[in-house]
Amino acid sequence: MAKKITEEELLAKAAKPGQEAMKLHPFYKGKLAVIPKCAIRTVDDFAIWYTPGVAAPCRDIQAHPETVFEHTNKGNLVAIVSDGSRVLGLGDIGPEAAMPVMEGKVILFKYLGGVDAFPICLDTKDPDEIIQAVKWLEPTFGGVNLEDLAQPKCFYILDTLRKEARIPVWHDDQQGTAAVTLAALINALKVVGKEMGQVKLAMIGAGAANIAITRILMAAGVDPEKVVMVDSQGTLHAERTDLKEKFKEKWHVCQATNAEKIKGGIPEALKNADVCIALSKPGSGTIKKEWIRAMAKDAVGLIG
């Protein structure tokens, strides 16, 4: 018979990664290093990799700009750009405090995808300055991963850069979270035998992630009228005119979803729902057991 784990043991287990991180981060002084890809057999090889030999690929790129992808690492180099204004569950902690997270993202890129990434933590919270900084970085990087930017500016930054940048720009918290959530929902609905267009969804949290998820789910066949989203002030519906001027993305959700104009909070959104997608504040008590019991039979929960 399996041993029952006590609450104290669970808390100790949850605290252990943080304790280890406080030992190992200063031991290694960060998680990144730059190493050469090319062979350096003797100092004579620097004549190839640096001067005078390097002038030849420089001239080739000048004459044929597309060859930058042949002569340099640009095609495999991604900038992870953040201002530290919405970091994980930590909130606005600033660009320096965001560095450990961005370094962690870098090693995910390298370990899981073989992609060379680099953390770019910017000392500005102005969305137009962030957009300009990304544009200035375009000659060096082959792509940009926007990370941990507060809303609503994250929508403006992404939409603008997707139109104006010459390289791919991706916001992990929007497109990344939305893509994996859609994949999970497709598989979960197969297990419980429900159709995408028929399920009622409760979206707990109205941040960048859940708004982006709602967009992609509707594109995949979810009926927007069956979606009920909840923010810190309650459910979103067409009478939430407080959002009309200050938050156009939420206001769009208000207009497109919740055909029944369900009012209240999380328990009202979850009642008879087939799916709960929760990306809100962390911690126990955010969603109570009795609210889950009020969901439809064979309900699905996707919790971030």
C-alpha positions as CSV (number, residue, x, y, z in Angstrom):
1,M,0.0,0.0,0.0
2,A,1.4,3.4,-1.0
3,K,2.4,5.6,1.9
4,K,0.3,8.7,2.3
5,I,2.2,11.9,1.8
6,T,1.7,14.5,4.5
7,E,1.1,18.2,3.8
8,E,4.4,19.0,5.4
9,E,6.2,16.6,3.1
10,L,4.5,18.1,0.1
11,L,5.5,21.6,1.2
12,A,9.1,20.5,1.7
13,K,9.2,18.9,-1.7
14,A,7.8,22.0,-3.3
15,A,10.4,24.2,-1.6
16,K,13.4,22.0,-2.6
17,P,13.9,23.3,-6.2
18,G,14.1,26.9,-4.9
19,Q,16.6,25.9,-2.2
20,E,18.7,24.1,-4.7
21,A,18.5,27.0,-7.1
22,M,19.9,29.4,-4.4
23,K,22.9,27.1,-4.1
24,L,23.6,26.3,-7.7
25,H,22.9,29.7,-9.4
26,P,25.7,31.4,-7.5
27,F,27.9,28.3,-7.8
28,Y,27.8,28.5,-11.7
29,K,27.3,32.3,-11.7
30,G,24.5,31.9,-14.3
31,K,23.6,29.1,-16.7
32,L,25.2,30.2,-19.9
33,A,28.5,30.2,-21.7
34,V,29.6,31.1,-25.2
35,I,31.8,28.5,-27.0
36,P,33.0,28.4,-30.6
37,K,31.5,26.1,-33.2
38,C,34.5,26.2,-35.4
39,A,37.8,24.3,-35.1
40,I,40.7,26.2,-33.4
41,R,43.7,24.0,-33.7
42,T,46.4,26.7,-33.3
43,V,46.4,30.5,-33.1
44,D,47.0,30.5,-36.9
45,D,43.3,29.6,-37.3
46,F,42.3,33.0,-36.1
47,A,43.5,34.2,-39.6
48,I,40.5,32.3,-40.9
49,W,37.9,33.1,-38.2
50,Y,39.0,36.7,-37.6
51,T,41.3,38.9,-39.6
52,P,42.4,38.9,-42.4
53,G,40.3,35.9,-43.7
54,V,37.0,37.1,-42.2
55,A,36.9,40.0,-44.7
56,A,35.9,37.7,-47.5
57,P,32.6,36.5,-46.0
58,C,31.9,40.1,-44.9
59,R,32.2,41.3,-48.6
60,D,30.1,38.4,-49.7
61,I,27.3,39.4,-47.3
62,Q,27.6,43.0,-48.4
63,A,27.1,42.0,-52.0
64,H,24.5,39.3,-51.3
65,P,22.7,40.0,-48.0
66,E,20.9,36.6,-47.9
67,T,24.3,34.9,-47.5
68,V,24.4,36.1,-43.9
69,F,22.5,32.9,-43.1
70,E,25.3,30.9,-44.7
71,H,28.3,32.7,-43.2
72,T,27.0,33.4,-39.6
73,N,24.9,31.9,-36.9
74,K,22.0,34.3,-37.5
75,G,19.7,31.6,-38.7
76,N,20.1,29.6,-35.5
77,L,20.2,32.6,-33.1
78,V,17.1,33.8,-31.2
79,A,16.7,36.8,-28.9
80,I,14.7,36.3,-25.8
81,V,13.4,39.8,-25.1
82,S,11.8,40.9,-21.9
83,D,11.3,44.0,-19.7
84,G,10.7,41.9,-16.6
85,S,7.2,43.4,-16.2
86,R,5.3,40.1,-15.9
87,V,7.6,37.3,-14.9
88,L,6.1,33.9,-14.2
89,G,4.1,34.2,-11.0
90,L,6.4,37.0,-9.7
91,G,4.9,40.0,-11.5
92,D,6.8,43.2,-12.3
93,I,10.3,42.4,-10.9
94,G,12.4,44.3,-13.4
95,P,14.9,43.3,-16.1
96,E,17.8,42.3,-13.8
97,A,15.6,40.0,-11.7
98,A,14.1,38.5,-14.9
99,M,17.6,37.4,-16.1
100,P,17.5,34.0,-14.3
101,V,14.2,33.2,-16.0
102,M,15.5,34.3,-19.4
103,E,18.7,32.3,-19.0
104,G,16.5,29.3,-18.2
105,K,14.6,29.9,-21.4
106,V,17.9,29.9,-23.3
107,I,18.8,26.4,-22.0
108,L,15.3,25.1,-23.0
109,F,15.9,26.4,-26.5
110,K,19.3,24.7,-26.6
111,Y,18.5,21.4,-24.9
112,L,15.2,20.8,-26.5
113,G,15.7,22.3,-29.9
114,G,19.4,22.8,-30.6
115,V,18.7,26.5,-31.0
116,D,21.2,29.1,-29.8
117,A,19.3,31.8,-27.8
118,F,20.4,34.8,-25.8
119,P,18.6,36.8,-23.1
120,I,18.0,40.4,-23.9
121,C,16.5,42.1,-20.8
122,L,15.6,45.7,-21.6
123,D,15.7,48.6,-19.1
124,T,12.5,50.2,-20.4
125,K,8.8,49.5,-20.1
126,D,7.8,51.7,-22.9
127,P,6.2,49.5,-25.6
128,D,7.4,51.7,-28.5
129,E,11.0,51.6,-27.2
130,I,10.8,47.8,-26.9
131,I,9.6,47.6,-30.5
132,Q,12.4,49.8,-31.6
133,A,15.0,47.8,-29.6
134,V,13.8,44.6,-31.4
135,K,14.1,46.3,-34.8
136,W,17.7,47.3,-33.9
137,L,18.5,43.7,-33.1
138,E,17.2,42.3,-36.4
139,P,20.6,42.2,-38.2
140,T,22.0,39.8,-35.5
141,F,19.1,37.5,-34.8
142,G,17.1,35.1,-36.9
143,G,14.1,35.3,-34.7
144,V,12.7,36.9,-31.5
145,N,10.9,35.3,-28.6
146,L,9.1,38.0,-26.6
147,E,8.8,36.9,-23.0
148,D,7.1,37.9,-19.8
149,L,5.7,41.3,-20.9
150,A,2.8,42.8,-19.1
151,Q,-0.6,43.2,-20.7
152,P,-2.1,45.0,-22.5
153,K,1.1,46.3,-24.1
154,C,2.2,42.7,-25.0
155,F,-0.6,42.6,-27.6
156,Y,0.5,45.9,-29.1
157,I,4.2,44.9,-29.2
158,L,3.5,41.5,-30.8
159,D,1.0,42.8,-33.4
160,T,3.3,45.7,-34.4
161,L,6.4,43.6,-34.7
162,R,4.6,40.8,-36.7
163,K,3.7,43.5,-39.2
164,E,6.9,45.5,-39.3
165,A,9.8,43.2,-38.4
166,R,11.9,41.4,-41.1
167,I,12.4,38.3,-38.9
168,P,9.8,36.1,-37.1
169,V,8.6,37.4,-33.8
170,W,6.8,35.1,-31.3
171,H,5.3,35.8,-27.9
172,D,5.7,32.7,-25.8
173,D,2.9,33.6,-23.3
174,Q,0.5,34.1,-26.2
175,Q,1.1,31.8,-29.1
176,G,3.2,29.3,-27.3
177,T,0.7,28.7,-24.5
178,A,-2.2,28.8,-27.0
179,A,-0.7,26.2,-29.3
180,V,0.0,23.6,-26.6
181,T,-3.4,24.2,-24.9
182,L,-5.2,23.6,-28.2
183,A,-3.2,20.3,-28.7
184,A,-4.1,19.2,-25.1
185,L,-7.7,20.1,-25.6
186,I,-8.0,18.2,-28.9
187,N,-6.7,15.0,-27.2
188,A,-8.7,15.5,-24.0
189,L,-12.0,15.8,-25.9
190,K,-11.2,12.6,-27.8
191,V,-10.8,10.8,-24.5
192,V,-14.2,12.0,-23.1
193,G,-16.0,11.8,-26.4
194,K,-17.0,15.4,-26.8
195,E,-17.0,17.7,-29.9
196,M,-15.0,20.9,-30.1
197,G,-17.9,22.9,-31.3
198,Q,-20.3,21.7,-28.6
199,V,-18.4,22.1,-25.4
200,K,-18.9,24.9,-22.9
201,L,-15.6,26.5,-21.7
202,A,-14.8,28.3,-18.5
203,M,-11.6,30.4,-19.0
204,I,-10.3,31.3,-15.5
205,G,-8.0,34.4,-15.9
206,A,-8.0,37.0,-18.6
207,G,-4.4,37.6,-19.1
208,A,-2.4,37.5,-22.3
209,A,-2.2,33.6,-22.3
210,N,-6.0,33.0,-21.9
211,I,-6.9,35.7,-24.4
212,A,-4.6,34.2,-26.9
213,I,-5.9,30.7,-26.1
214,T,-9.5,31.9,-26.7
215,R,-8.5,33.3,-30.1
216,I,-6.9,30.0,-31.3
217,L,-9.7,27.8,-29.8
218,M,-12.3,29.8,-31.6
219,A,-10.3,29.5,-34.8
220,A,-10.2,25.7,-34.2
221,G,-13.9,25.4,-33.9
222,V,-14.9,26.3,-30.4
223,D,-18.3,28.2,-30.3
224,P,-17.4,31.6,-28.9
225,E,-21.0,31.9,-27.5
226,K,-20.2,28.9,-25.2
227,V,-17.0,30.5,-23.7
228,V,-17.2,32.3,-20.4
229,M,-14.0,34.1,-19.3
230,V,-13.4,35.5,-15.8
231,D,-11.0,38.3,-14.7
232,S,-10.4,39.6,-11.2
233,Q,-13.7,41.6,-11.4
234,G,-15.9,38.7,-12.6
235,T,-17.2,37.2,-15.8
236,L,-16.7,39.0,-19.1
237,H,-19.9,39.9,-21.0
238,A,-21.2,42.6,-23.2
239,E,-22.3,44.8,-20.2
240,R,-18.7,45.1,-18.9
241,T,-18.3,48.5,-20.6
242,D,-15.6,49.4,-18.0
243,L,-13.2,47.5,-20.4
244,K,-14.3,49.3,-23.6
245,E,-11.8,52.0,-23.6
246,K,-8.9,50.7,-21.4
247,F,-8.5,47.1,-22.7
248,K,-9.6,46.5,-26.3
249,E,-8.6,42.8,-26.2
250,K,-10.8,42.1,-23.2
251,W,-13.6,44.1,-24.7
252,H,-13.5,42.0,-27.8
253,V,-13.8,38.9,-25.6
254,C,-16.8,40.6,-23.9
255,Q,-18.5,41.1,-27.2
256,A,-17.7,37.7,-28.8
257,T,-18.3,35.3,-26.0
258,N,-20.8,34.5,-23.1
259,A,-24.0,34.7,-25.1
260,E,-26.0,33.9,-22.0
261,K,-24.4,36.9,-20.3
262,I,-23.5,34.8,-17.2
263,K,-22.6,37.1,-14.4
264,G,-20.7,36.4,-11.2
265,G,-17.2,34.9,-10.8
266,I,-15.4,31.6,-11.1
267,P,-18.2,29.4,-9.6
268,E,-20.8,30.8,-12.1
269,A,-18.4,30.3,-15.0
270,L,-17.7,26.7,-14.0
271,K,-21.3,25.6,-13.5
272,N,-22.1,23.0,-16.2
273,A,-18.9,23.7,-18.0
274,D,-17.3,20.9,-20.0
275,V,-13.8,22.4,-19.9
276,C,-11.9,24.6,-17.4
277,I,-8.8,26.3,-18.7
278,A,-7.2,28.2,-15.7
279,L,-4.3,30.5,-16.1
280,S,-4.9,32.9,-13.2
281,K,-3.2,33.5,-9.9
282,P,-1.4,30.5,-8.4
283,G,-2.1,28.8,-5.1
284,S,-4.7,26.6,-3.4
285,G,-8.2,28.0,-3.1
286,T,-8.4,29.8,-6.4
287,I,-10.7,27.0,-7.6
288,K,-12.7,25.2,-5.0
289,K,-13.7,21.5,-5.0
290,E,-17.4,22.3,-4.8
291,W,-17.1,24.4,-8.0
292,I,-15.5,21.5,-9.8
293,R,-18.3,19.2,-8.8
294,A,-20.8,21.6,-10.4
295,M,-19.1,21.1,-13.8
296,A,-20.6,18.8,-16.5
297,K,-20.1,15.1,-16.6
298,D,-16.6,14.0,-17.9
299,A,-15.3,17.5,-17.6
300,V,-11.8,18.4,-18.6
301,G,-9.4,20.7,-16.7
302,L,-6.3,22.3,-18.2
303,I,-4.5,24.2,-15.5
304,G,-1.4,26.4,-16.0
